[in-house]
Amino acid sequence: MENLEKGDPISLRGQYEWNDRGGVVHWTHHDPQGRHPGGWIEHAGKRVE
């Protein structure tokens, strides 16, 4: 993501997984094995899949 700065709003599609540090978002991209729906991240009208 070009020009992404702290505090900028983003939208995303992925899978949140809890862990001992709070969590992490996985699958914000295409799964080449087709086990998970494809995700994306969007900032300033540009979407990365």
Beta strands, then each sheet from edge to edge (+ up, - down):
strand 1: 11-13
strand 2: 15-17
strand 3: 24-26
strand 4: 40-43
strand 5: 46-48
sheet 1: 1+ 4- 5+
sheet 2: 2+ 3-
end
